[in-house]
């Protein structure tokens, strides 16, 4: 009896948008994180030339430095998210 009442409550909450499935949320978050990662990883390709022009540094040097730091930060984020 208690189980059925709880099940009805959960169905009601889900139907009214107060509850959502955890797997669906995880999938959406993964999609958004993947999109963010792809965009961030593309930053060196998009901006290293202009940084090199402004600073007088070699384009390749700036590209490698940006890629290294971005990758390091994304790996740290992935490790943090993986621990949740």
C-alpha positions as CSV (number, residue, x, y, z in Angstrom):
1,X,0.0,0.0,0.0
2,X,2.8,2.4,0.9
3,X,4.7,1.4,-2.1
4,X,1.8,2.1,-4.4
5,X,1.2,5.5,-2.8
6,X,4.8,6.4,-3.3
7,X,4.7,5.2,-6.9
8,X,1.6,7.4,-7.6
9,X,3.3,10.4,-6.0
10,X,6.4,9.9,-8.2
11,X,4.3,9.5,-11.3
12,X,2.4,12.7,-10.4
13,X,5.7,14.6,-9.7
14,X,7.2,13.4,-13.0
15,X,4.0,14.2,-15.0
16,X,4.1,17.8,-13.6
17,X,7.8,18.3,-14.4
18,X,9.0,18.3,-10.9
19,X,11.0,15.1,-11.3
20,X,13.2,14.0,-14.2
21,X,15.1,10.9,-15.0
22,X,18.7,11.0,-13.8
23,X,20.0,9.2,-16.9
24,X,18.3,11.8,-19.2
25,X,20.0,14.5,-17.2
26,X,23.4,12.8,-17.4
27,X,23.0,12.4,-21.2
28,X,22.2,16.1,-21.6
29,X,25.0,17.2,-19.4
30,X,27.5,15.0,-21.3
31,X,26.3,16.5,-24.6
32,X,26.8,20.0,-23.4
33,X,30.2,19.3,-21.8
34,X,31.3,17.6,-25.0
35,X,30.3,20.6,-27.0
36,X,32.0,23.0,-24.6
37,X,35.2,20.8,-24.7
38,X,35.2,20.9,-28.5
39,X,34.8,24.6,-28.5
40,X,37.5,25.2,-26.0
41,X,39.9,22.8,-27.7
42,X,39.4,24.9,-30.9
43,X,40.5,28.1,-29.2
44,X,44.3,27.7,-30.1
45,X,43.5,27.3,-33.8
46,X,41.3,30.4,-33.7
47,X,43.3,32.8,-31.7
48,X,47.0,31.8,-31.6
49,X,47.8,33.7,-34.8
50,X,46.4,37.0,-33.5
51,X,48.1,36.5,-30.2
52,X,51.4,35.9,-31.9
53,X,50.9,39.0,-34.0
54,X,50.2,41.1,-30.9
55,X,53.0,39.8,-28.8
56,X,55.6,39.2,-31.5
57,X,55.9,35.6,-30.5
58,X,56.0,32.7,-32.9
59,X,52.6,31.4,-33.9
60,X,53.5,27.8,-33.3
61,X,54.8,28.6,-29.7
62,X,51.6,30.3,-28.8
63,X,49.5,27.5,-30.2
64,X,51.4,24.8,-28.3
65,X,51.2,26.8,-25.0
66,X,47.5,27.5,-25.4
67,X,46.8,23.8,-26.3
68,X,48.8,22.6,-23.3
69,X,47.1,24.8,-20.8
70,X,43.6,24.2,-22.2
71,X,44.1,20.5,-22.2
72,X,45.4,20.6,-18.6
73,X,42.3,22.5,-17.4
74,X,39.9,20.2,-19.3
75,X,41.6,17.2,-17.8
76,X,41.2,18.6,-14.3
77,X,37.5,19.4,-15.0
78,X,37.0,15.8,-16.3
79,X,38.6,14.4,-13.2
80,X,36.4,16.6,-11.0
81,X,33.2,15.6,-12.9
82,X,34.2,12.0,-12.8
83,X,34.4,12.1,-9.0
84,X,30.8,13.3,-8.7
